[in-house]
Each structure stands twice: as structure tokens, then as C-alpha cells.
Amino acid sequence: MERYFINSFFPSFPSPAWSKLAESLGKIVHGERIPFQVDMVVTGDCHCSCWHCFRAKHDNQELSSEVIKKFMTQASELGTASIGITGGEPMLREDIVDIIQSIPDGMEGQLYTTGYRVDKDFLNSVKGTNLTRVIVSLDHYDENIMCKRRGNDHAFKDALNAIEILSDQNIYTAVTLCITDDLLNEEDIIKYFEFVSKLGGDEIRIILPIPQGNLEGKNYKRLYMNAMHVIKKFKNDHMHKTDFPSIVLFSEYESQHRLGCGAGANYISLNNDGSITPCVAVPLAFGNIYESALSEIYESMGAYFKNSGRTCYGKRIGKIMQEECVDTTITPLPLDVSLSLASKCVVDGEKADFFEKFAK
């Protein structure tokens, strides 16, 4: 049966995962809290040292395979339809194939990777599983700039090889870009888009630098906003071209006019130490899967995340952490510190437009 994709954020349709997503969204519209999307950081280990890494202050330990499978099962029971496998670099795990093969029915997964070790043997091993999307990081069309930004001489070739193999195997492939100073002008941004188009990817995902980890305390809003008018114009000019990748702006996806920021309410993350955080990029911990059931932890988060927000929670809490000079030497932060910070940034109010409109 042929399947279709809106973009890399959602499972394919028609599919059991899509049906589950529709059911979960319907319940959210009518007031329930359901984490229809989750991520799990299966390892903190990484062979790169990226300029924008929001996990730079986390350790590099691995989750046990048992707790990973436990998390996936319990998330599925809560209504999760889409699960992201991330790191670090998840492909560094020797049991990554077993993890992917364990994604429950009724749930689809996406793999976030630099492209490292993504080859035909790997893809043959995960064929027929519930992994349906792969997101590959590619920061630039220039090999030297890309490798310097990632602190790895093989980063460019790894990404290109992975995109080529994934496209050949007809696996939905998103190429993700974190905007840098090197791509601020119109000529370079368009050159990047055209370069990716020739590689055969299905989607180009544009993300905003997050003020955590290596970028803690820094403001890249100007950089991102300066590029947006060029990107949006290019997107509108190419959106109906079937031979060109779709362009997805993360800021649009989680804006108040779409699904909003679901951190802690409709989206949660399992950190590589077992902590449950409201977002993979937010270093607040609300419990640990090694010690408590996911349902208990998620329910307790409801006091701080009552519904989807209309602005990015990571940026809001990052500003509070900076103002209070929070010690982030070790992250995620302790439970008491996390709860204290969360109490100053409660998400409780008007939902994002998607949920407000469908509730009428």
C-alpha cells in the first residue's frame, strides 16, 4: 500500500500510526493532555562537536535497551503516534537496529542522524520496521565550512552518502539545516536549497539555534529572522514543484498559528540518563523512567504544562535561567531546581490556533 507524508513531523498516511495521531489530536482538542510526539536520546555520545549543539553540557551515557523498550511501550499506551530516536549520534549504538525493530505497532519512528554508518546493510536490517523517516543534518553546501562547523572531517561526506542511499531506497528523507552566518544572504541560501534538491531529499527542515548548551545565553533571533523573508519567498515560489523538496520552517510548525509549542503537554523527551524532560532541548527534569512509570511522571508535569503553548518554551525558560544565573554545569537540572523554574513559567492559557479552531 502506498503511503504519503505531510512532512517529517508526522507519521505516514494511511497507517495505524496516522489513525492513532488523529484520535489523540481529537482528544487534545477536547481538553485531554496526550504526548502524541516523543523523542528519546538513546545516547549522549557523539563523534562530532557541533557549534550549535544544545546538549553540549550533558554526559555521554547510554540508556539501557530495556528502559528504551519500556519507554516506547508506555508512551504508546499514553497515545504517542510518533517517536524520534536521537542523541548524540544514535548510530553509535551497537544495538540501534534492535531498538528500531522494537518500535511498537501503531507508532512510527524517525531517526535523527549525521549520516554516520547509514549504509545499505543498515537499511536492509530495518526494512519492514516502523521506522519511516530519517532526518539528516547538513549545515552547508561547502564541505570545508560544514566539517569545520561540526568538528569532524567526515561530516559532509557522511551526510551526502546517507541522503543518497536513503533516497535510492525510497525512504522519506528530511535534510535539516540550522541557519548560520554563512547562509544569511539570499544567494547562499538559494544555492543551499538547490544543492540539496540535487541530492534527492524529500524535505528541507529549517531550525532555529537554541539558547542551550553551546549557545547558552546567546541570542540568534536576529540571524534567524534576517533569513526568513528570503526562505519564505523561495518556499512560496517552489511549493508546487513536485521535483523540489518541501521546505519546512520549524518556527512555523510550532507557531501560535499552527500546533504551537507542545513541550511538556503534547510532546516530551526521554533523556539519556532516564530523565523525562518537556523537550529534548530543555534541561528540566520531572522524574526518571528508571524509578517511576512514565504515566506518573507525565501526569505530574500537568501542573506546569496544561496545554500547548503559543511561543517556544525553550526560549522562555532559557531567558528565566539566564536571569537567575542558574548553574548549568550539569544537566538536566535536579528535580527541585526544575520544579522551581517551571513554576515561574507555567503554560496555561489559550492554545495554539489548530486546537482552538477545531474545538469550535
C-alpha positions as CSV (number, residue, x, y, z in Angstrom):
1,M,0.0,0.0,0.0
2,E,1.4,3.4,-1.0
3,R,1.9,5.9,1.8
4,Y,2.1,9.7,1.9
5,F,3.8,12.2,4.1
6,I,2.8,15.7,5.1
7,N,6.3,16.3,6.4
8,S,8.8,14.6,8.7
9,F,7.0,15.7,11.9
10,F,4.1,13.3,11.3
11,P,3.7,9.6,10.6
12,S,2.7,8.4,7.1
13,F,-0.9,8.0,6.0
14,P,-2.8,5.9,5.7
15,S,-1.3,3.9,8.5
16,P,-2.1,2.7,12.1
17,A,0.1,5.5,13.4
18,W,-1.8,8.1,11.5
19,S,-5.1,6.8,12.8
20,K,-3.7,7.0,16.3
21,L,-2.5,10.5,15.8
22,A,-5.9,11.6,14.6
23,E,-7.5,10.0,17.7
24,S,-5.0,11.7,20.0
25,L,-5.4,15.1,18.4
26,G,-9.2,14.8,18.7
27,K,-8.8,14.1,22.5
28,I,-6.4,17.1,22.9
29,V,-8.9,19.4,21.2
30,H,-11.5,18.4,23.8
31,G,-9.2,19.1,26.8
32,E,-7.1,16.0,27.3
33,R,-3.3,16.0,27.7
34,I,-1.7,13.5,25.4
35,P,2.0,13.3,24.3
36,F,1.3,12.4,20.6
37,Q,5.0,13.1,19.9
38,V,8.0,12.0,21.9
39,D,11.8,11.9,21.5
40,M,14.3,9.6,23.2
41,V,18.0,10.4,23.5
42,V,19.4,6.9,23.3
43,T,23.0,8.0,23.8
44,G,24.8,11.2,24.7
45,D,27.9,10.0,22.8
46,C,28.7,11.8,19.5
47,H,31.6,11.8,17.1
48,C,31.0,15.5,16.2
49,S,31.3,18.7,18.2
50,C,28.8,21.0,16.5
51,W,28.8,24.7,17.0
52,H,25.0,24.8,17.9
53,C,24.7,21.7,20.0
54,F,22.2,22.2,22.8
55,R,23.4,19.0,24.5
56,A,27.0,20.1,25.0
57,K,26.6,20.1,28.8
58,H,25.0,16.6,29.0
59,D,27.0,13.5,29.7
60,N,27.5,10.8,27.1
61,Q,26.0,7.8,28.8
62,E,23.6,5.4,27.1
63,L,20.1,4.4,28.1
64,S,19.7,0.6,28.7
65,S,17.9,-1.2,25.9
66,E,15.4,-2.4,28.5
67,V,14.4,1.1,29.5
68,I,14.2,2.2,25.9
69,K,11.7,-0.6,25.1
70,K,9.8,0.2,28.4
71,F,9.6,3.8,27.4
72,M,8.3,3.1,23.9
73,T,5.6,0.7,25.3
74,Q,4.4,3.2,27.9
75,A,4.5,6.1,25.5
76,S,2.3,4.1,23.1
77,E,-0.2,3.4,25.9
78,L,-0.4,7.2,26.5
79,G,-1.3,7.9,22.9
80,T,2.0,8.6,21.3
81,A,2.0,8.1,17.5
82,S,5.4,9.4,16.5
83,I,8.8,8.8,18.2
84,G,12.1,10.3,17.5
85,I,15.4,8.4,18.0
86,T,18.1,10.9,18.6
87,G,21.3,11.6,20.5
88,G,24.2,12.4,20.5
89,E,24.6,10.2,17.4
90,P,22.2,7.3,17.8
91,M,24.0,5.3,15.1
92,L,26.9,4.9,17.5
93,R,24.9,2.4,19.5
94,E,25.7,-1.2,18.6
95,D,22.1,-2.2,19.2
96,I,20.5,0.6,17.2
97,V,18.9,-2.0,14.8
98,D,17.3,-3.8,17.7
99,I,15.9,-0.5,19.1
100,I,14.4,0.4,15.7
101,Q,12.9,-3.1,15.3
102,S,11.2,-2.6,18.7
103,I,9.2,0.4,17.8
104,P,5.6,-0.7,18.6
105,D,2.9,-1.1,16.0
106,G,0.6,2.0,16.0
107,M,3.7,4.2,16.3
108,E,6.1,5.4,13.6
109,G,9.7,6.5,14.2
110,Q,12.1,9.0,12.8
111,L,15.9,8.7,13.1
112,Y,17.9,11.9,13.7
113,T,21.5,11.4,12.4
114,T,24.6,13.0,10.9
115,G,24.5,10.2,8.4
116,Y,27.2,8.2,10.2
117,R,27.0,4.5,9.4
118,V,23.9,4.9,7.4
119,D,24.5,2.4,4.6
120,K,22.7,-0.3,2.6
121,D,23.4,-3.0,5.2
122,F,21.8,-0.9,7.9
123,L,18.7,0.0,5.8
124,N,18.3,-3.7,4.9
125,S,18.3,-4.5,8.6
126,V,15.5,-2.1,9.4
127,K,13.4,-2.7,6.3
128,G,9.8,-3.6,7.3
129,T,10.1,-1.9,10.7
130,N,8.1,1.1,11.9
131,L,10.9,3.5,11.1
132,T,9.5,5.6,8.3
133,R,11.6,8.8,8.3
134,V,15.2,9.8,8.6
135,I,16.4,13.3,9.3
136,V,20.0,14.0,8.2
137,S,21.9,17.1,9.3
138,L,23.6,19.1,6.6
139,D,24.7,22.6,7.5
140,H,26.2,23.9,4.3
141,Y,26.9,23.1,0.6
142,D,30.6,23.8,1.2
143,E,32.5,20.8,2.5
144,N,35.1,22.8,4.4
145,I,32.6,25.0,6.2
146,M,30.4,22.1,7.0
147,C,33.2,20.0,8.5
148,K,34.6,23.0,10.5
149,R,31.1,23.7,11.9
150,R,30.7,20.1,13.0
151,G,34.3,19.5,14.2
152,N,34.6,16.4,12.0
153,D,36.4,15.9,8.7
154,H,33.9,13.3,7.5
155,A,30.7,15.1,8.4
156,F,30.0,16.4,4.9
157,K,30.6,13.0,3.1
158,D,28.7,11.1,5.8
159,A,25.6,13.3,5.3
160,L,25.8,13.2,1.5
161,N,26.3,9.4,1.4
162,A,23.3,8.9,3.7
163,I,21.0,11.1,1.8
164,E,21.9,9.4,-1.5
165,I,21.4,5.9,-0.1
166,L,18.1,6.8,1.7
167,S,16.7,8.4,-1.5
168,D,17.7,5.3,-3.5
169,Q,15.8,3.1,-1.0
170,N,12.8,5.4,-1.3
171,I,12.9,6.2,2.5
172,Y,11.4,9.6,3.4
173,T,14.4,11.8,4.0
174,A,14.5,15.3,5.6
175,V,17.7,17.4,5.4
176,T,17.9,19.6,8.4
177,L,19.7,23.0,8.5
178,C,20.5,25.2,11.4
179,I,20.9,28.7,9.9
180,T,24.4,30.2,10.3
181,D,26.1,33.5,9.4
182,D,27.5,31.7,6.3
183,L,24.0,31.4,4.9
184,L,22.5,34.8,5.7
185,N,22.4,36.2,2.2
186,E,19.9,35.3,-0.5
187,E,22.5,34.0,-2.9
188,D,23.9,31.4,-0.5
189,I,20.6,30.3,0.9
190,I,19.2,29.6,-2.6
191,K,22.4,27.9,-3.5
192,Y,22.0,25.6,-0.5
193,F,18.4,24.7,-1.4
194,E,19.3,23.9,-5.0
195,F,22.3,21.8,-3.8
196,V,20.0,19.7,-1.5
197,S,17.4,19.4,-4.3
198,K,20.0,17.6,-6.5
199,L,20.8,15.2,-3.7
200,G,17.2,13.8,-3.8
201,G,15.9,14.6,-0.3
202,D,12.1,14.9,0.3
203,E,12.2,17.8,2.7
204,I,14.4,20.7,3.9
205,R,13.8,21.4,7.6
206,I,15.0,24.8,8.8
207,I,15.6,25.1,12.6
208,L,16.4,27.9,14.9
209,P,19.6,28.0,17.0
210,I,18.5,27.1,20.6
211,P,20.0,29.1,23.5
212,Q,21.1,26.0,25.5
213,G,24.4,24.0,25.6
214,N,27.0,25.7,23.4
215,L,24.7,28.6,22.7
216,E,23.5,29.2,26.3
217,G,22.9,32.9,26.9
218,K,23.3,33.9,23.3
219,N,20.6,35.5,21.1
220,Y,20.4,34.3,17.5
221,K,16.9,35.7,16.8
222,R,18.3,38.4,14.6
223,L,20.3,35.9,12.5
224,Y,17.2,33.7,12.0
225,M,14.8,36.5,11.3
226,N,17.1,38.1,8.7
227,A,17.0,34.9,6.7
228,M,13.2,34.2,7.0
229,H,12.0,36.6,4.3
230,V,14.3,35.0,1.7
231,I,13.4,31.5,2.8
232,K,9.6,32.1,2.8
233,K,9.7,33.7,-0.6
234,F,11.7,30.8,-2.0
235,K,9.3,28.4,-0.3
236,N,6.3,30.0,-1.9
237,D,7.9,30.0,-5.3
238,H,8.7,26.3,-5.2
239,M,5.9,24.8,-3.1
240,H,4.0,23.5,-6.1
241,K,7.1,22.0,-7.8
242,T,6.9,18.2,-7.4
243,D,10.6,17.8,-8.3
244,F,11.7,20.0,-5.4
245,P,11.9,19.2,-1.7
246,S,9.3,20.7,0.5
247,I,10.6,23.4,2.8
248,V,9.5,23.2,6.5
249,L,10.2,26.0,8.9
250,F,10.2,24.7,12.4
251,S,9.2,28.2,13.7
252,E,6.1,28.0,11.6
253,Y,5.2,24.5,12.7
254,E,5.4,25.4,16.4
255,S,4.0,28.9,16.0
256,Q,0.7,30.0,17.6
257,H,-1.0,29.8,14.2
258,R,-0.2,26.1,13.8
259,L,0.3,23.4,16.5
260,G,2.2,25.7,18.9
261,C,4.9,24.5,21.2
262,G,3.8,21.2,22.7
263,A,6.6,21.0,25.3
264,G,5.5,19.1,28.4
265,A,1.9,18.8,27.2
266,N,1.8,17.2,23.7
267,Y,5.5,16.4,23.4
268,I,8.0,15.0,25.9
269,S,11.6,13.6,25.7
270,L,13.5,10.8,27.4
271,N,17.0,12.0,28.2
272,N,19.9,9.6,28.1
273,D,20.1,9.4,31.9
274,G,16.5,8.4,32.1
275,S,15.1,11.8,33.0
276,I,11.8,12.9,31.4
277,T,12.1,16.4,30.1
278,P,9.5,18.7,28.4
279,C,11.6,19.0,25.3
280,V,14.9,17.5,24.1
281,A,16.3,21.0,24.2
282,V,15.0,22.0,27.7
283,P,17.2,20.8,30.6
284,L,14.5,20.5,33.2
285,A,13.9,17.0,34.7
286,F,10.5,16.0,36.1
287,G,11.3,12.4,37.1
288,N,13.2,9.4,36.0
289,I,12.0,6.4,34.0
290,Y,14.4,4.1,35.9
291,E,12.5,5.0,39.0
292,S,8.9,5.8,38.0
293,A,6.3,4.9,35.4
294,L,6.1,7.3,32.5
295,S,2.4,7.9,33.2
296,E,3.1,9.1,36.7
297,I,5.8,11.5,35.6
298,Y,3.7,12.8,32.7
299,E,0.7,13.4,34.9
300,S,2.8,15.3,37.4
301,M,4.0,17.6,34.6
302,G,0.4,18.7,34.0
303,A,0.7,21.2,36.8
304,Y,3.2,23.1,34.7
305,F,2.2,22.2,31.2
306,K,-1.6,22.3,31.0
307,N,-1.7,22.6,27.2
308,S,0.3,23.6,24.1
309,G,1.9,27.0,24.3
310,R,1.8,29.8,21.7
311,T,5.5,30.5,22.0
312,C,8.7,28.4,22.3
313,Y,9.1,27.1,25.8
314,G,12.8,26.6,25.4
315,K,13.3,30.3,24.7
316,R,11.1,31.4,27.6
317,I,12.7,29.1,30.2
318,G,16.2,29.9,28.8
319,K,15.6,33.6,29.5
320,I,14.5,32.9,33.1
321,M,17.5,30.6,33.7
322,Q,19.8,33.3,32.4
323,E,18.2,36.0,34.6
324,E,18.5,33.8,37.7
325,C,22.1,32.7,36.9
326,V,21.2,29.0,37.1
327,D,24.2,26.7,37.4
328,T,24.0,24.5,34.3
329,T,27.4,22.8,34.8
330,I,25.5,19.5,34.9
331,T,22.2,19.0,33.0
332,P,19.4,18.0,33.2
333,L,18.9,20.1,36.3
334,P,17.9,18.5,39.7
335,L,14.2,17.9,40.3
336,D,13.9,20.6,42.9
337,V,15.5,23.2,40.7
338,S,13.5,22.1,37.7
339,L,10.2,22.4,39.6
340,S,11.1,25.8,40.9
341,L,11.9,27.1,37.4
342,A,8.9,25.5,35.9
343,S,6.6,27.2,38.5
344,K,7.8,30.5,37.1
345,C,6.9,29.5,33.5
346,V,3.6,27.7,33.7
347,V,2.0,27.1,30.3
348,D,-1.7,27.7,30.9
349,G,-3.8,29.8,28.6
350,E,-5.1,30.0,25.1
351,K,-4.0,27.0,23.0
352,A,-2.4,27.2,19.6
353,D,-4.8,28.1,16.7
354,F,-5.1,24.5,15.5
355,F,-6.6,23.3,18.7
356,E,-8.7,26.4,19.3
357,K,-10.3,26.3,15.8
358,F,-11.1,22.5,15.9
359,A,-12.7,22.9,19.3
360,K,-15.4,25.1,17.9
